[in-house]
Amino acid sequence: MSVIGLSLITLVVWGVTPLLEKSALERTAPLTAVTIRACVMAVAYVGIAIATGTGAVLFQVDGRSFLYILISSILGGVLGLLTYFHALKAGDAAAVVPITACYPLVTTLLATVFLQEPISLSRIFGAALIVTGIYLVR
């Protein structure tokens, strides 16, 4: 499948998912919902790895990459998801999702500083649009 096709599928799936999460959070605590989600994802990913024969590769990840994945999991998978679920429970999905989806702004700024990725006029313009979007949906 093409990059565009995969991206469009992701767009639709990630567009529908917050509606389900918001509905679940009406009667479920955020920590409970995130825990269930993590368990389902872990079982699914391990099953996919076993079914595709790539499970052994999980044990061949080098230490530095494993550390980065571990930190990323704690930040994005634990802290990020938990704060997102709390925000989704307390606020409107139509406001929470667009604001949290502005993470590319942070990534762009940090990538410029820490990874020495170039900053261009179009990236600055894009960042300004993101900030404007946050202001409009608040």
Secondary structure as the mmCIF struct_conf table of DSSP 4:
data_model
#
loop_
_struct_conf.conf_type_id
_struct_conf.id
_struct_conf.beg_label_comp_id
_struct_conf.beg_label_asym_id
_struct_conf.beg_label_seq_id
_struct_conf.end_label_comp_id
_struct_conf.end_label_asym_id
_struct_conf.end_label_seq_id
HELX_RH_AL_P HELX_RH_AL_P1 VAL A 3 LEU A 25
TURN_TY1_P TURN_TY1_P1 GLU A 26 GLU A 26
BEND BEND1 ARG A 27 THR A 28
HELX_RH_AL_P HELX_RH_AL_P2 PRO A 30 ALA A 51
TURN_TY1_P TURN_TY1_P2 THR A 52 GLY A 53
HELX_RH_3T_P HELX_RH_3T_P1 GLY A 55 GLN A 60
HELX_RH_AL_P HELX_RH_AL_P3 GLY A 63 SER A 72
HELX_RH_PI_P HELX_RH_PI_P1 SER A 73 GLY A 80
HELX_RH_AL_P HELX_RH_AL_P4 LEU A 81 ALA A 90
BEND BEND2 GLY A 91 GLY A 91
HELX_RH_AL_P HELX_RH_AL_P5 ALA A 93 THR A 100
TURN_TY1_P TURN_TY1_P3 ALA A 101 CYS A 102
HELX_RH_AL_P HELX_RH_AL_P6 TYR A 103 PHE A 114
BEND BEND3 LEU A 115 LEU A 115
HELX_RH_AL_P HELX_RH_AL_P7 LEU A 121 VAL A 137
#
